[in-house]
Amino acid sequence: MKIIRSIPEMQTVSRNLHNDTKKIGLVPTMGALHDGHLSLLHKAQQHSDVSVMSIFVNPTQFGPSEDFNQYPRPFEEDCKKAEEHGCDILFVPYAKEVYPDTHMTYVSVENLTETLEGASRPGHFRGVTTIVLKLFTMVTPDIAVFGRKDAQQAIVIRRMVTDLNLPVELIIADTIREKDGLAISSRNSYLTDAERIAVPVIYKGLSRAQEEYNRGERHAEKLLQLIGTTYNDTKLIKTEYIAIVDAETLRPVDVLTGTTLIAVACRTTQSHTRLIDNIVLGGHL
């Protein structure tokens, strides 16, 4: 595995790979690699000749009161995991190269970014789309793999790729879960022991909604009530939002007819860890 820190070097390596007709697959991450990230790497390897995993804790997607400084950065452990799982290139750009003092250009996707995570985290998606576009220009991948756990992020990036005519194929991979259903996340390490026992209720609520959907329920209000009631079973989480929206426009729906996203965000009451999860009904992202 080759570790690249310099943006110009990454661009040169990518150009040479393309000249050799090699197909590049990119997995953008913020590090603290877990089985979810590694599943994305494996997906990239299936669809490309050369796999590139990037690690960059992106400051522009964190709000002033969020956990940028506390975000885990186990670099040596990440390198070991990436290499053990066959990563060809680990791209870890320097922050001052990514955002020099003169930087003043950002990318905004309108309409899709004001709701759900965008409402709870103003400016978050501007940071996400900016860094993803920058990574695309640094690595010039043929395919890029994102996880469905961050469903709104995937939808927003797909819109950016379409609107800006970017020559990148997006692959949205399934959410990887613990045995008890909890979506794997780097932030799970923040949980107290009691919270860790309680938080599988997040997916339990979504699963109950999916069961009702499979039985024929199509009214969003009834599914929302079912999920909310499930979450009331524990005092260790507080719900920030539960939303049922069209999976393309992210607009709320009253009756589920097409591909629909049910998205939730919760915050634990002891460690104040923020967790998100979702399911997709009636289709795929």
C-alpha positions in Angstrom: 0.0 0.0 0.0 1.3 3.4 -0.9 0.6 6.4 1.4 0.3 9.8 -0.4 0.1 13.1 1.5 0.7 15.6 -1.4 -2.1 16.7 -3.6 0.1 17.2 -6.7 1.6 13.7 -6.2 -1.9 12.2 -6.0 -2.9 13.9 -9.2 0.3 12.7 -10.9 -0.2 9.2 -9.8 -3.9 9.2 -10.9 -3.0 10.7 -14.3 -0.4 7.9 -14.8 -2.9 5.3 -13.8 -5.5 6.6 -16.3 -2.8 6.7 -19.0 -2.3 3.0 -18.3 -6.1 2.5 -18.7 -6.5 1.6 -15.0 -9.9 2.3 -13.4 -9.7 4.1 -10.1 -12.1 3.5 -7.2 -12.3 6.1 -4.4 -13.6 5.7 -0.9 -13.7 9.0 0.9 -13.5 8.7 4.8 -12.6 10.8 7.8 -10.6 7.9 9.3 -11.3 5.9 12.5 -11.9 3.0 10.1 -14.4 0.4 11.0 -16.1 -2.5 9.2 -18.5 -0.1 7.5 -15.6 1.8 5.8 -13.9 -1.5 5.0 -17.0 -2.8 3.3 -16.9 0.3 1.1 -13.3 -0.5 0.2 -14.2 -4.0 -0.8 -17.0 -2.6 -3.0 -14.6 -0.2 -4.7 -12.2 -3.1 -5.3 -14.9 -5.1 -7.0 -15.5 -2.2 -9.5 -12.0 -0.9 -10.1 -8.4 -1.8 -10.8 -6.8 0.5 -8.2 -8.5 1.3 -4.9 -7.9 4.7 -3.2 -9.1 5.4 0.3 -8.8 9.0 1.5 -8.6 10.0 5.1 -9.3 13.6 5.9 -11.2 15.0 8.9 -12.9 17.8 7.1 -13.2 21.0 9.2 -15.8 22.7 7.0 -18.5 20.1 7.7 -18.4 20.5 11.5 -20.4 23.2 13.2 -18.8 25.4 15.9 -20.3 23.3 18.8 -19.6 19.9 17.1 -16.8 17.4 17.8 -14.1 18.3 15.3 -11.3 18.5 17.9 -12.5 15.3 19.6 -13.1 13.3 16.4 -11.0 10.1 16.7 -7.8 10.1 14.6 -6.1 6.7 15.1 -3.8 7.1 12.0 -1.4 4.2 12.5 -4.3 1.8 13.2 -6.1 3.1 10.1 -3.1 2.4 8.0 -2.8 -1.1 9.3 -6.5 -1.8 8.6 -6.4 -0.3 5.1 -3.3 -2.3 4.2 -4.7 -5.6 5.6 -7.8 -5.1 3.5 -5.9 -4.6 0.3 -6.1 -0.8 -0.2 -3.7 0.2 -3.0 -3.4 3.9 -2.1 -4.1 5.7 1.2 -4.5 9.4 0.4 -4.1 11.6 3.5 -3.8 15.2 2.3 -2.4 17.9 4.4 -5.1 20.3 5.7 -3.1 23.4 4.6 -3.0 22.0 1.1 -6.7 21.3 1.0 -7.7 24.6 2.6 -4.9 27.1 2.3 -5.4 30.5 3.9 -6.4 32.0 0.6 -9.3 29.4 0.1 -12.7 31.1 -0.6 -14.6 28.7 -2.9 -17.4 26.4 -1.8 -20.0 24.2 -3.4 -23.6 24.4 -2.5 -26.5 22.1 -3.6 -29.7 23.9 -3.1 -33.1 22.5 -1.8 -31.8 19.1 -0.7 -29.5 20.5 2.0 -31.9 22.6 4.1 -33.8 19.7 5.6 -33.0 16.7 7.9 -29.3 16.9 8.7 -29.1 20.3 7.0 -31.7 21.7 9.4 -29.9 20.3 12.4 -26.4 21.2 11.1 -26.4 24.4 9.2 -23.5 24.6 6.7 -22.7 20.9 7.1 -23.5 19.9 3.5 -21.7 22.9 2.0 -18.6 21.4 3.7 -19.4 17.9 2.5 -19.9 18.8 -1.2 -16.9 21.0 -1.2 -14.5 18.4 0.1 -16.0 15.6 -2.1 -15.6 17.7 -5.2 -12.0 18.6 -4.1 -11.3 14.9 -3.6 -12.7 14.1 -7.0 -10.4 16.7 -8.6 -7.4 15.4 -6.6 -8.0 11.6 -7.2 -10.0 11.8 -10.5 -11.8 8.5 -9.7 -13.9 6.6 -12.2 -16.1 5.3 -9.4 -16.7 6.5 -5.8 -18.3 4.5 -3.1 -20.5 6.0 -0.3 -22.5 4.3 2.5 -26.3 4.4 2.7 -26.1 5.1 6.4 -25.5 8.7 5.4 -28.4 8.6 3.0 -28.9 12.4 2.6 -25.2 12.9 2.0 -25.4 10.3 -0.8 -28.4 11.9 -2.4 -26.8 15.4 -2.2 -23.6 14.1 -3.8 -25.4 12.3 -6.5 -27.2 15.6 -7.3 -23.9 17.5 -7.4 -22.4 14.8 -9.7 -25.4 15.1 -12.1 -25.7 18.8 -12.1 -21.9 19.5 -12.6 -21.6 16.7 -15.2 -18.8 15.0 -13.2 -17.4 11.9 -14.9 -17.7 9.8 -11.7 -20.0 6.8 -11.2 -21.4 6.7 -7.7 -22.1 3.4 -5.9 -24.2 3.5 -2.7 -23.4 0.6 -0.5 -25.7 -1.0 2.2 -25.4 0.1 5.8 -23.2 -2.3 7.9 -24.6 -3.1 11.3 -23.6 -4.7 14.6 -25.4 -7.9 15.5 -27.9 -6.0 17.5 -28.8 -3.7 14.6 -26.9 -0.6 15.5 -25.4 1.1 12.4 -21.6 1.0 12.7 -20.2 4.5 13.1 -17.0 6.0 14.4 -19.0 8.0 16.9 -20.2 4.8 18.6 -17.0 4.8 20.6 -18.3 7.9 22.5 -21.2 5.9 24.0 -21.4 4.9 27.6 -22.0 1.3 28.5 -25.6 2.0 29.3 -26.2 3.9 26.1 -24.6 1.1 24.1 -27.2 -1.3 25.4 -30.0 1.1 24.7 -29.2 2.5 21.2 -30.2 -0.5 19.2 -33.7 0.8 19.7 -33.0 3.3 16.9 -32.9 0.5 14.3 -35.7 -1.4 16.1 -38.0 1.6 15.5 -37.1 1.6 11.8 -37.5 -2.2 11.5 -41.0 -2.0 13.0 -41.9 0.6 10.4 -40.6 -1.6 7.7 -42.6 -4.5 9.0 -45.8 -2.4 8.9 -44.9 -1.2 5.4 -44.5 -4.8 4.3 -48.0 -5.6 5.8 -49.4 -2.8 3.5 -49.3 0.3 5.7 -48.7 3.4 3.5 -49.7 6.3 5.7 -46.6 8.2 6.9 -48.3 9.5 10.0 -49.0 6.0 11.3 -45.4 4.9 10.6 -44.0 8.0 12.3 -46.1 7.4 15.4 -44.9 3.8 15.5 -41.3 4.8 15.4 -41.8 7.5 18.0 -43.5 5.2 20.4 -40.7 2.7 20.1 -38.1 5.4 20.9 -40.1 6.3 24.0 -39.1 3.0 25.5 -35.8 4.4 26.7 -34.8 7.6 28.4 -31.2 7.3 27.2 -32.0 8.8 23.8 -33.8 11.9 22.7 -35.1 12.2 19.1 -34.0 15.2 17.0 -36.1 14.2 14.0 -38.0 11.3 12.4 -38.8 12.1 8.8 -40.5 10.2 6.0 -39.5 11.8 2.7 -39.2 11.2 -1.1 -35.9 9.6 -1.7 -35.0 11.9 -4.6 -36.4 15.3 -3.5 -36.3 14.8 0.3 -39.7 16.4 0.5 -42.1 15.0 3.2 -44.7 12.5 1.9 -48.1 11.8 3.5 -48.6 8.5 1.6 -45.7 6.2 0.6 -46.0 5.6 -3.1 -42.5 5.6 -4.7 -39.0 5.1 -3.3 -39.2 6.6 0.2 -36.5 7.4 2.8 -37.3 7.1 6.6 -34.5 9.0 8.3 -33.9 9.5 12.1 -31.4 11.4 14.2 -31.1 10.8 18.0 -28.8 12.1 20.7 -28.0 10.1 23.8 -28.6 11.7 27.2 -25.3 10.7 28.9 -22.5 11.2 26.4 -24.6 13.4 24.1 -23.6 11.3 21.1 -25.5 12.1 18.0 -26.5 9.0 15.9 -28.3 8.8 12.6 -29.9 5.9 10.8 -32.4 5.2 8.0 -34.2 2.7 5.8 -35.3 2.9 2.2 -38.7 1.6 1.3 -40.2 0.8 -2.1 -36.9 0.9 -4.0 -33.2 1.8 -3.7 -31.1 4.9 -3.5 
